């Protein structure tokens, strides 16, 4: 299934994950046939605790479809340093603005997608360069190759099977790493949208590690 290409001045619309949610619906029935070796859990709980990683908590301002690009840009939560962040999405949508301290290829690792309302969550991360009232989407490097998005799922759905989203094949992973080169002093906007399988945008949390 191919997600429709959205146009206009609303940044969050570009990251709607309806097509992915439909593809994930039969996940429970299929999970038992997959070997555990297909799972990628680079930031497992044991690793984090063993290394005593400092986690900075941030609650993102809620983003709405009616918001203009300028409004959404102003709502973005600014991050200036590499590190590990625990992010809370109030209504399933939020934007992080990462301002690069130096020119390099960064690894953005998303994991630990959770909600107190459901165990079956899908989150899509998209990267954009914003200029004035316009934006340009960035191609990112993922496990599957160069892709326009970085979808990841809650642990209950992570079985490694492939789904088609945006016309590209992705593995259903609970931990997702996207790599992107960012120049010193410039900003990249990371738009996040989390939904459950009933297509509801709900309060959720996730982990973002920037390295």
HULIN-V518571 format. One record per helix or strand. SS is the DSSP state (H for helix, E for strand). FROM is the first residue (numbers start at 1). LEN is the number of residues. If there is no record, write none. Layout:
SS & FROM & LEN
SS & FROM & LEN
This chain:
H & 11 & 5
H & 18 & 7
H & 27 & 7
H & 36 & 3
H & 45 & 7
E & 55 & 6
H & 69 & 7
E & 77 & 3
E & 83 & 7
E & 93 & 7
E & 104 & 11
E & 121 & 11
E & 134 & 4
E & 140 & 3
E & 145 & 3
E & 150 & 4
H & 155 & 3
E & 162 & 4
E & 168 & 4
E & 176 & 7
E & 187 & 10
E & 201 & 1
E & 204 & 7
